[in-house]
Amino acid sequence: MEVPYREAATVNAPPEAVYDLRVDFTRLPEYNPNVSNLRRTDGGHTSGAGAVYSFDVTVQDMGTVSSVLTVLEADRPGRVYTRTDSGVFSALEEVRFEPDGDGTRVTFDVVVEMPDDMEAVAPMVDASGREQVRLELDHMAKVLGP
């Protein structure tokens, strides 16, 4: 089954700066304090499509979950598309960066994939996923803003 959701906010920085922060996933712990033990695992050194990262993320009511994030597409400064695998859950995430006045409108479109027999936890997956994204948006604004 799929659990889709969308979250968006405006960050007071140009699209290129917000994109550059997002696509460099080595910086993910700077704007998501729930992420730890992040390491690049594909042997590459440049950000963008093909980069693979492993990390742990602490999720409310679920504990700490080991995850692998793969950057599928990266189109500067407009979009980053990733897949994150965390055991029985996986998530496809498209993040778009669009000019918005003096800042950037950042929109996360996420689809969490999980087994059909886990339908009862879908509301928790939706709520915790939205919470993680809102946390990232808030902290991105703090990292990049004045």
Secondary structure, 3 states (H helix, E strand, C coil): CEEEEEEEEEECCCHHHHHHHHHCHHHHHHHCCCEEEEEECCCCCCCCCCCEEEEEEEECCCEEEEEEEEEEEEECCCEEEEEEEECCEEEEEEEEEEEECCEEEEEEEEEEECCHHHHHHHHHHHHHHHHHHHHHHHHHHHHHCC
